[in-house]
Amino acid sequence: MIRKERAILALEDGTVYRGYAFGHRGETVGEVVFNTSMTGYQEIMTDPSYNGQIVTITYPHVGNYGVAIYDMESNKPYVRGFISREFSAEYSNHRAQQSLEAFMQQYGVVSIQGIDTRALVRRLRTGGVVKGVIAHRSYTHPEDPYGEFTPAEEQVYVSRALGHQDIDGHDMTREVTTALPYAFPTLRHGKRVVLMDFGIKHTIIERLAEVGIEPIVVPAHTTPAQIMALQPHGLFLSNGPGDPAPLEYAHKTAWELMGLLPTFGICLGHQILGLAAGGRTFKMKFGHRGGNQPVKNLLTGNVEITSQNHGYAVDIDSIPNGAFVATHVNLNDGTLEGMAHSRYPVFSVQYHPEASPGPHDSRYLFDRFIEEIDAFDGGSGTPIAKANSGRLGV
């Protein structure tokens, strides 16, 4: 029988799950969430939108195809920790350069395996997301890594989880945005678009380049004047982590540029547009995270299976004067998944059309963005996007 180093997951409500250490040996604390994707663990780990969170993968076996540098969504993992029923120490994949555990050890990702992830996910769905601590016995008791944590020690970690700072009201984008602007290399000249980086994924930039856009990525705090000085044809508001409400600088920028440039927002960018227009956002009980969320396009009646990662949503009814109209809704819970401005070429979706990982049903949105840019530019800047025009449809 192989002996395994002990580890625990202690939640702020007093629940403790006992399992085994994996990845980097140590301790970590964050908001515990779950993702229902069946593949794509590397893309999930390197998605900056997970900054501050410990991610539970519902698929029971993780790591069997290793890690490939080509699948990185940023320069490093941003998850605070990782939870799985079983991690594979071995892998089989001609594209992979290393095992998942070696990758976690390289980047300091503390993980736990061997717990009942079904029970944990039911707990999160019933009571909502909570803060938690992963602790490895080999880190706290190097002389006895195979022993059990005592009840008193477990309660110390419960208290540590309870005292950890909430994501609510905290600006998480400062930790993930680029420090300096940069241009993404393209093989052809296209429409120049400024991408505001609130935690952007590499695949999003690549998809925009594929449809004929020359992306220029700028920090989250870039001002409207600095953006317009780049003489862009369009504006893109990226995904990112945490609560959108504290990002008042981003709300201001989006508001001042609304109507001046064709604008596309996804995930956090979608929420920023709602707040910029005077609306409200709210925290969801356990959010949408996974590659199997059904979304109905209200303009066409089509249903898309989408990739999502968010814990906040926009209240469309709170936006004054009907400035934005709903274009997409979630079929599981009816929350807003997309909207378009009633006058300006500005639209957004709550999900991830780049689908990395996930299905490709929504990639048409990148084509719609370049069409809006072409029409706006060709019409001497006349706003042409209407919520009821059907341009966001097929």
N, C-alpha and C positions, 0 to 999 in steps of 0.2 A: 504494500500500500504506500502510495506517494504521500508524504507529509506536505501540507500546504500552509503557508504563512497566514495567520489569522488577520481579519480586517472587519470593521463594523461600519455601518451607515446609521448615524444617529440623527433623527429628525427633531425639529423644535417642539413638536407635540408630545415628545417622550417616547415615540416608537423607535426601536432599535432593531436593525436587521444584521445578522451575523453571517459573514462570508469569508472570502479569501482574497489576499492581496494580489494585485496585478498592476503592471505598468511601473511607473516611478514610485519608489517607496517613500511615504511621507503622510501628510495630512492636508486636507483641503476643505473649504467651506463655500457654499453657494446656494442658489435657489434650485431645488430639485424639480426637473421637468421630465417629460417622456416624449420620445419620437417613435412613430409607428412605421418608418421606412424599413424595407426588407434588405436593402443594400445601401451603400453610400456612407459607411461609417467614417471614412476619411474626410469626405466633403463636409459632413456634419461637424466633425471635430475642428476643422479649419475655417468654419463659417464664423466671422466676427460677430454675427447676431447672437451667438451663444455666450458672449462675454458675460461672466458673472454667474453662469449656470452650470449645474451638474446634470448631465444628460443620461437618462435611462433609455436604453434601446429595447424595444419590446420583442424584436426578433431574437430568438433564444441563443443563436450561435453567431458570434462576431469574431472576425479576424482571419477567416479561412482563406481569403484571397490576398492577404498582405497589404502592403502600402506602396503606392507608386507616386513618384514626384509629380507626374502629369495630372494627378487628381487633387492637388492642393488648391483650395479656394482662397488662401491667403498665404502669407509667408510662414505661418506657424499655427498650431492649435490655439483656440481661444476658450475652449470649454474649461471650466474649473475642475471638472472631474467626469468620470465615465462609469456607467453601471451596466452590467450585462449578466444574463443567467450563466453564460459560459463564454469565455474568451479562448480562442485557439492560439496556442503557442507556435504552431506550425502553419505554413501557408503553401498554397500551390497556385501559381499564377505567373505566366511568362513576362508580364509587365511589371511585376513587383520588384522593388529593390531591397526591402527589409520586412521583418515581421511587425505586426501591430505592437507587440510589447516592446520591441527595440525602439520603435517610433515614439511610443509613450515615454520610455525612459530617456530618450534623447531630448524631448521637449518638456519633461517634468509633469506629465499628465498622471495624476493619482487616480487609481481605478479600483473597483471592487467587483468580484464575480461570486457566483455560487449562492446568491440570495433568490428568493421567490419574487421575480420581477412582476409576475402577474398580480400578486398581492400588493406590491408597491404601486403599480399603475392604478389598481382599483382604489387604493387609498388616495391617490392624487386626483382621480376623477370624482371621487365622492366629496373629499374635503378641500380640494384645490391645492395648488402648488404650495410648497413649504420650503423653508431653509433647512439645510442639512450639512452634516460633516462626514467625510470619509476619513477614517484613521486606520493606519496599518500598525499592527503590533510590532513588526520588525523595526519600525521607526521609533516607537515609544519604548519598546522593550527589546533591544537588539540581542540581549542575552537569552531571550526566550520567545522567539518569533512565532512559535507554534502553540503557545498558551492562549487561554481565553482572557478577554478583558473582564475585569471585575465589575459588578453592578455600580460601584462608586465611580469607577473610571468611565463607564458608559454615561452616567449622569453628568459628568464634567463636559462630555462632548455634546450632550443634549443642551446644556446651558450655553455652550459656545455657539451652537446653531441658533438658539433663541436670541442671543445678543448680537448676531451678525447684522450688518446694515442691509435694509431692504433695498431692492432694486427700485421700487416706487420712489419717484421724486429725485432720483439720482441720475446725472448725466453720464451715461456709459460710453457715449461716442468719443469722448476725449481720449479714451484709452485705445481706440482702434483706428481712428482716422489717420490719413497720411499726414506727415509733417510738412511736406513740400508738394507743390503741384508737379504733375508729370504727364507727358503725352504717351498714349499707347501706340506702338508701332503698327502701321497698317500697310497693306500692299498696294493700295490705291487711294487717290484723293477722294474725299467725300465731304459731307456736311459736318462742320465742326460743332461738337456738342460738349458742353461743360457737364461733367459728372460730379455732383457734390458727394463726397465720400463720408458717409456716416458709419461705414463698416462694409464697404462694397466687396462683393465676391468676384474673383477673377473671371468666372464664366460669364457673368453679366457684361463685363467689358468686352469680352470676346464676341458675344452675341451681337452687341451693338456694332462692333467693327464689321461683322459679317454682312450686315444689311446696308453698309455704305456710309457709316458714320466714322469720323475721326474723333476719338474720345480724348478729352483733356480732363484728367482727374484732379480735383482741387480739395483742399482741407475743408472740414465741416464749417469752420468759422469764416470762410471766404465771403466778402461783402458783395452786395449787388453791383457796386461800382467796379470792383475787381473782376467780377464775372463778365460784365458788359465790355470791359476793356479788352477782353480776349476775342471780341467780335464773333460770338457764337451764333449758330443757326438754331440751337435748341438747348434745353436744360433738362438734366436727368437728376432726380433725387433718389438716392440709393437706399438699400436696406440698411439695417443697423440694429444694435442691441437696446434693450431696456425701454424705459418709459419715455414717450415722445413729449410729454408735457413740459419738462424742464428745459427743452431746447428752444428757448425763446429767440435766440439769435437766428436759428434756422427758420422759425415761423416768420420772422421779420423779413428775411431774405426772400422766402417763397412768396410772401404777400407783395413785396415791392416789385417782383419780377413777373407776377401773374398777369398774363395778357401781353407782355412784351416779347415773350419767347414761347414757342411750343414746348410744353413741359410734360414729362412722363415721370411718375413716381411709383415705386414699388415698396411694399412692406412698410418700413419706418417712413420712407418718403411719402407714401400714401397717407399715413397718419399726420405727417407734418403739413401736408396740403389741407387736410381737414381742419387742423388747428389754425393754420394761417388764415383760413376763410371765416374764422370766428366760431368754429364748432368745438365739440368736446370729444375726448377719447375716454375709454374706460378699460380697467383691467379685467380680463376674462378669468373664469374659474381655473381652467387648466390650459387654455390656449389651443392653437392648432399647430401641430408639429409632425410632419410626415409627408409621404409622397402619394397619399390616396384620399385627399379631401375633394368631395364633389362640389362644384361651383356651377351655378346656372347663369348663363349670359342672357340678361333680360332683353337685349336688343335683337337677339336671333332665336332665343329659345333653346340653344344648344347647351349641353352639359359637358363641362370640362373636368377631368381628373387632374388635380393640381398638387404641386409641391408647396408646402407652407412651413413657416417658422415664425410665429408671433404670439405674444401673450396679451396684446392690447388691441382694441378695435375702435373704429370711428362710429360715432352716433350721427348718422346722416340727417336725422330730424333736428339736430341741434345747430346745423349750419344755417345762418340767417339768410332770408330772402331767396331760398331755393337756389343758391349759387351753384351748388353741385347736385347732380341727379344720380341716383343709383343706377349702375349698369350691370353689376354682378352681385349675387348673393350666395351664401353658403347653404347648401341643402340639408346639412345636418342640424344647424342651429339657427339659421335665418340671419346671421350677422352679415354686415356689409363686406363685400369682397372687391368691389370696384365702383368707381364713380367718374363722372365727366363734368366739366364746367359747362354751364348752360350758355355761355357766350364765347369763351376763349378756348384756344386749342390746348387745353390742360386736362389730362386724364391720369388715372392711377388705379392700381390693383393692390390688394392686400397680400397676394400670393407671389410665388417666384416663377415667372414664365421661362427663365433660363433653364429651370428643371435640372439642377445638379446637386443631389440626385433627384430623380422623379420623371414623370411622363412628360411628353412634349406637346400636349394638347394646346398650350397657351403661347407657343412661340410666335404666333401671328401678331402678337402685340408689339413686337419689335418692328415688324413690317409696317404696322399702323403708325408707329411713331415716325418712321422716315417718310411715310406718306403725308402726315401732318406737317412735317418740316418742309417738304417739297411744295405743298400747297400754300403754306404760309409765305414761304420765300418767293414763290412764283406770283403770288397775289399782292406783292409789295407790302407784306405784313398785315394783311387783313385777316382778322380771326375767322376761321372757317369751321372749327370743331363745334358741333352741336350734339347735345346728349341724345337727341332723338333722330340723328341723321343716319344712324346705322353704320357709320364709318369704323366703329370699333368692333364690328360684328364678325364677318366671315374671316 
